[in-house]
Structure formats: C-alpha cells, structure tokens
Amino acid sequence: MDHGPAGSGRNGRAAHFKTRIGIWMFILYSIVYLGFILICTLNPALMASDIGGSNLAIVYGFGLIIFALMLAFVYNAICTAAEEEFNDPEDEADTEREK
C-alpha cells in the first residue's frame, strides 16, 4: 500500500511569508487579548458595566472570538494568494522540463 510521497514541497516558496504573516497576526491578537486581561485585573468593575443589555466582559469576550475568526479568514485568503503568486504553475512546468 504505497501512498506515494508525503508532500510535494510546493508550498515551500511561500512558507517564510506565511510564517511572518502568522506571527504578526498572533501579536495583534495578543495585544487585543492583553487589553481584556488588563481590564479584568485592573478594573473589574468596568467589565461589569452595561453595554447593550449585556456587560462588557461578555461583549469583549464574544468580540475576541469573532476577531479570531476574522483573522483566520484573512490569514487563509492572504496565504492562498501568496501560494498562488509564489508557486506560479509556469515556473513549476519549467522546473519539471529541466529535470
């Protein structure tokens, strides 16, 4: 039951770019999350304040979840475009012909 090679290594050209984007998005999310933690620890009464029928803790918490999902979709779109740009099919065809 030979399944062939594990991977073609096609995404190698975009790997550095995708890593850099992922790190920047992680830092951005960490800063927003740090704001949540700082408000919770330094001013817990502020988290209990009423915002639109709910308290700030609930709104901020759901906002963090939605923000994480948005970052995931943006990351996917950026990385897909980068893979298509860095891994041009014409370049791969030229590489295959050289072999």
C-alpha positions, 0 to 999 in steps of 0.5 A: 500500500504505497501512498506515494510521497508525503508532500510535494514541497510546493508550498515551500516558496511561500512558507517564510511569508506565511510564517511572518504573516502568522506571527504578526497576526498572533501579536495583534491578537495578543495585544487585543487579548492583553487589553481584556486581561488588563481590564479584568485585573485592573478594573473589574468593575468596568467589565461589569458595566452595561453595554447593550443589555449585556456587560462588557466582559461578555461583549469583549469576550464574544468580540475576541472570538469573532476577531479570531475568526476574522483573522483566520479568514484573512490569514487563509485568503492572504496565504492562498494568494501568496501560494498562488503568486509564489508557486506560479504553475509556469515556473513549476512546468519549467522546473519539471522540463529541466529535470 
